[in-house]
Amino acid sequence: MDSQVVVIENLKKYFHTKRGPVKAVDGVNLRVGAGEIFGFLGPNGAGKTTTLRILTTLLVPDSGDARIAGFDVKKHPDQVRLHIGYVSQVGGADRPATGLENLILQGQLYGMTTPTARARAQELIRLLDLSEFADRIVYTYSGGQRRRLDVALGLMNRPTILFLDEPTTGLDPQNRANLWTQIQKLRQEGTTIFLTTHYLDEADTLCDHIAIMDDGHIVAEGIPADLKKQVAGDCITIGMEHPAEKAPKLISLLQKADFMREVKLDDNHMRLYVTDGVQAISEVLRLFGQEGVPMENITLSAPSLDDVFLRQTGHSLRDINAQGGNV
């Protein structure tokens, strides 16, 4: 098998509305290597789910090419479906049935005999630690248990690549961490995983490579650690009201300081990228006091994926996620 499981070239998908075209996917190029966890990161409405639906043959692109395991999604959708597993945001389990019954039915839908489907189901029950609840009806499952069953359903056909669309949305921290463990276990078993998420910590923890999408475009791509290195030094984040009004004079003063590298503003924060945060923070506090500008809060941290997103787009991914959206 080719080392590139997913190959996307100049992919486009527009939706026509009364207000004009919505460019959900606007010239996307991507490569996903075999055996890796690839993170597709971006706010709600960025175009992640639309891209995923094209790759899983649920939508036809307007133009461009996409190949999964060597098969063109437009010309050979049936072959693509045989090589993928797909776990949507809402899941696909039949809730009046047990987990085991769901798994066996999924196998039968892929053409397995009942004994073969049962054997594969038991294999996945062991792999994903479903044994405690596999014989219970799905109505009784917790959110985390349902998501683990959804992942198992996506793996019944031994796919070349498993697509997970926002797999941990709505889960509490304990269930999120548990599902992370299961995803990492799948990668160790050799499964290629294409993961969409708007959780920064999820992408940072799980993914070997990531692409950050915004407004239908890929704005950054690479290994998470390498992307964060692009934002050099430490980050001082200052919460303040109306920073665009109060910041210009402060920025002018800060930019003269030896420790300053870069200043970014978004709706509620000023972010200072400095060579040494511990040494710089006292001078920053002094300048704010000197100018009589109140702070709501101040934090010191290493650069994050949100800093990468802010640098590429001019706005914070966390703030956009709080506002919601779709596509």
Secondary structure, DSSP 8 states (H G I E B T S, - for coil): --SEEEEEEEEEEEEEETTEEEEEEEEEEEEEETT-EEEEE--TTSSHHHHHHHHTTSS--SEEEEEETTEETTT-HHHHHHHEEEE-SS----TTSBHHHHHHHHHHHTT--HHHHHHHHHHHHHHTT-TTTTTSBGGG--HHHHHHHHHHHHHTT--SEEEEESTTTT--HHHHHHHHHHHHHHHHTT-EEEEEES-HHHHHHH-SEEEEEETTEEEEEE-HHHHHHTS-SEEEEEE-SSHHHHHHHHHHHHTTSTTEEEEEE-SSEEEEEES-HHHHHHHHHHHHHHHT---SEEEEE---HHHHHHHHHSS-HHHHHHH----
